[in-house]
Amino acid sequence: MNLHLPHPVNRAGSCLKNCTSRIRSERRGSNEVGCRNRAVVGRGMVLWMAVMSTVGLIGCQPGGKVIEPLPGPAMIPMLQQQQVDSPPSTTVMPTPMPTLPYGNRSLAGKTVMIDPGHGGKDSGTQGTRSPLSEKMLVLDISNRMARELQARGAKVYCTRDADVFLELDQRANAADQKKVDLFVSVHVDAIPSNPSASGTRIHIYTRPSPQSQSAAQLMVLALQRGGIECGGILRSNFHVIREHNRPAMLVECGFLTNTKDTQLLNTSAYRARLAVALADGVAAYLSK
């Protein structure tokens, strides 16, 4: 199958389009967490404009300007109660943390791939009270993160920069084909059986490379330094961090089954702060 490789985020159009295969959840099977939704299309432009004015989503324009709202009323689904499987058993790594590098060292010559999870017909989770589904929240966070890293000189690729569906293999294969220095998949989580679970989590493969471990450690420090709650590093068997040979991590940005996290993630200012912290973590690793 010919893979349409992603383009840098400063070019127009979606990355890795033409995806029509059946949904394969990033968190089902092989100890991966399931999160499958069927969102109901919103009530037209009135609902679209109302929600957009509240949550302040950011999208990508040609030339790398990330300033305009994402288009189209069908991208904002109406709320629907979702059932999300509990995550697989994972182990928090008791690894000593390095010191986070300070300063604004240029990332010129470095490449990173940002992978906003889900998209298109796969909405991800919507938790129990979130106005926005996972696919929209992580797309916004990823676009902001890409803009931050571009401003620091890095060459940034996105597996998607619009509301499109991609197969897991396409996401993983793109990391190898572009030979990126770091692959970061961005998600949010949900555990209906444990609504007290909160904060971010960093997942790396069950048999991680030293580079992946180092990147994850620096990401934890960056999140903590940015005032973002972080539950630490876990080893997991997610497809997008397993099926390629590049340093990789998967970041869960919070829990849509936790009231506080849901409120924060549906706030534009918090998503902006989270994106900066994520970019700081990536920059700390790339500037080593």
JOHUUR-V851348 format. One record per helix or strand of 2 or more residues. SS is the DSSP state (~ for helix, > for strand). FROM is the first residue (numbers start at 1). LEN is the number of residues. If there is no record, write none. Layout:
# JOHUUR-V851348
ss:SS from:FROM len:LEN
ss:SS from:FROM len:LEN
This chain:
# JOHUUR-V851348
ss:> from:40 len:2
ss:~ from:44 len:12
ss:~ from:62 len:3
ss:~ from:73 len:3
ss:> from:77 len:2
ss:> from:91 len:2
ss:> from:111 len:6
ss:~ from:134 len:18
ss:> from:155 len:4
ss:~ from:168 len:11
ss:> from:182 len:8
ss:> from:200 len:6
ss:~ from:210 len:16
ss:> from:230 len:7
ss:~ from:239 len:4
ss:> from:248 len:8
ss:~ from:259 len:7
ss:~ from:268 len:19
